[in-house]
Structure formats: C-alpha cells, structure tokens
Amino acid sequence: MSSAAEEKLILVPRTLAHTHLRWHVGAYLETQKDYCDFVLALLHGTPDFNGDSESTAEKDTLWNTEVTIRLQPDSRLGIAQQSHH
C-alpha cells in the first residue's frame, strides 16, 4: 500500500475480540463519529495517544442492545443426532 492511500484514523478502542482466525478491535472512530470494528493486523504504525474522548461504551447502542437467539438442531439431522450432546 502506498503512503498516498494511507489514512490517519482517530480511534477510541473499547473492545478486543479474537475469532480464532484473527484479532479485532471495536472502537469509536472519531473521524466518522461512529462505532466500527477493525481487524487489528490491518492497522499499521505507532499510535499517538491524544487523551480522553467524549465517546463512552455506554453510547454504543448497537453493542449494548440485548438480543434473544434461539438455537436448535439442524432439521436435516436424524432424531438421535439432534439430541446428542
């Protein structure tokens, strides 16, 4: 990647997650005024620490929204396979 294509981002990191393939950082992107997720390995350079931010984890409504999920066995499996733990 050429230096002309590089962009300086101002991130306020809030979460770190590993997907068994790579590390992700969830952060508030000051330049976009929005919460985003980034693949940590794709961020390059040495970070500058600019102090506190107005952004807080409480303001990330999508992250803080509770959802209910229902897990069930694949219906293509036989009864014995569906009930196997």
C-alpha positions in Angstrom: 0.0 0.0 0.0 1.4 3.4 -0.9 1.6 6.2 1.5 -0.9 8.2 -0.6 -3.5 5.5 0.1 -2.9 5.6 3.9 -5.4 7.3 6.1 -4.9 8.6 9.6 -7.7 7.3 11.9 -8.6 8.6 15.4 -9.8 5.5 17.3 -11.1 5.2 20.8 -10.7 1.4 21.5 -13.3 -0.2 23.7 -13.3 -4.0 23.0 -10.8 -6.6 21.8 -12.0 -9.9 20.4 -10.4 -13.0 18.9 -12.3 -15.1 16.3 -9.8 -18.0 16.2 -8.6 -16.6 12.9 -7.6 -13.0 13.8 -7.9 -10.2 16.4 -10.5 -7.5 16.1 -10.7 -4.2 17.9 -14.1 -2.5 18.4 -13.6 1.3 18.6 -15.3 4.6 18.2 -14.0 6.2 15.0 -13.7 9.9 15.8 -13.4 10.9 12.1 -16.7 9.2 11.3 -18.4 9.8 14.6 -19.5 6.1 14.7 -18.6 2.8 16.2 -16.7 0.4 13.9 -14.8 -2.9 14.1 -11.3 -3.3 12.7 -9.0 -6.2 12.0 -6.1 -5.5 14.3 -3.5 -6.9 11.9 -4.5 -4.3 9.2 -3.7 -1.3 11.4 -0.2 -0.2 10.9 2.2 2.3 12.5 2.7 3.6 16.0 -0.4 5.0 17.8 -0.4 8.5 19.2 -2.2 8.9 22.5 -4.3 12.1 22.4 -6.0 11.9 25.8 -9.7 11.4 26.7 -12.6 11.2 24.3 -16.2 12.2 24.6 -17.2 8.6 23.4 -18.0 6.0 26.0 -19.0 2.4 25.8 -22.5 3.3 27.1 -23.1 5.4 23.9 -22.5 2.4 21.6 -26.2 1.4 21.4 -25.7 -1.4 19.0 -23.1 -3.1 21.2 -25.3 -2.6 24.3 -28.5 -3.9 22.6 -29.6 -7.2 24.0 -31.0 -9.8 21.6 -32.6 -13.1 22.2 -31.5 -16.0 20.0 -32.9 -19.5 19.7 -30.6 -22.3 18.9 -32.0 -25.6 17.5 -30.5 -28.6 15.8 -30.4 -28.8 12.0 -33.7 -30.4 10.9 -31.8 -32.4 8.3 -30.3 -34.4 11.1 -31.9 -37.6 12.5 -33.6 -37.5 15.9 -30.7 -39.3 17.6 -28.2 -36.8 16.1 -30.4 -33.8 17.1 -30.5 -34.9 20.7 -26.8 -35.9 21.0 -24.8 -33.6 23.4 
